[in-house]
Amino acid sequence: MSDMEFKNDFEDEEPIVLNLVLDDGEEVACEVIGIFEVEGNEYIALVPENDERVLIYKYAELANDEIDLQNIEDDAEFAKVTDAFWETFGDEDFEREDEE
């Protein structure tokens, strides 16, 4: 099994939208692009409405269908995860930013 595994449960369905609360308290609706695995950890890629930037977070499913999103604080981990994202979604029309 490779270090990267991609779960694409969303391709043939209506887009899934999550309301994300940013650090400044602003709430932003984001479309889920996909959930993918890198080195045993799951990550989620989101695109805010009316924006082409991609936001990537560490992802975990909790009880009661809740999810936990965490910032990726480690620069090396962030580099691996963004590389994995671009390998998987490189043909999509997203704006590439190499910062969190």
C-alpha positions, 0 to 999 in steps of 0.5 A, spaced: 500 500 500 502 506 498 503 512 503 497 516 499 490 513 499 485 517 496 477 517 498 473 520 492 466 518 495 464 525 492 465 525 485 458 523 482 454 526 488 452 533 489 457 537 492 458 537 500 458 543 503 461 544 510 461 551 514 468 552 517 469 557 522 475 561 521 480 563 527 477 570 526 470 568 528 468 568 520 464 563 518 465 560 511 461 555 507 466 550 503 465 545 498 469 538 500 473 537 494 476 530 497 478 526 503 485 523 502 490 519 506 498 520 507 502 516 511 496 513 515 493 520 517 487 523 513 486 530 511 481 534 507 481 539 502 476 544 502 474 550 497 471 556 500 465 559 496 467 564 491 474 562 492 479 558 488 484 557 494 484 550 497 484 549 504 487 543 507 486 540 514 488 534 518 481 530 518 478 526 523 471 523 524 468 523 531 462 520 534 455 523 532 457 524 525 461 530 527 468 532 524 474 534 527 479 539 523 486 541 525 491 546 522 497 542 520 502 546 524 509 542 522 512 544 515 514 538 513 508 534 514 504 540 510 509 540 505 508 532 504 500 533 504 500 539 499 504 535 494 499 529 495 494 533 494 497 536 488 498 529 485 491 527 486 488 534 484 493 537 479 488 538 473 483 541 477 482 549 477 485 551 484 489 556 486 496 554 488 498 557 495 504 554 498 502 557 505 497 555 510 
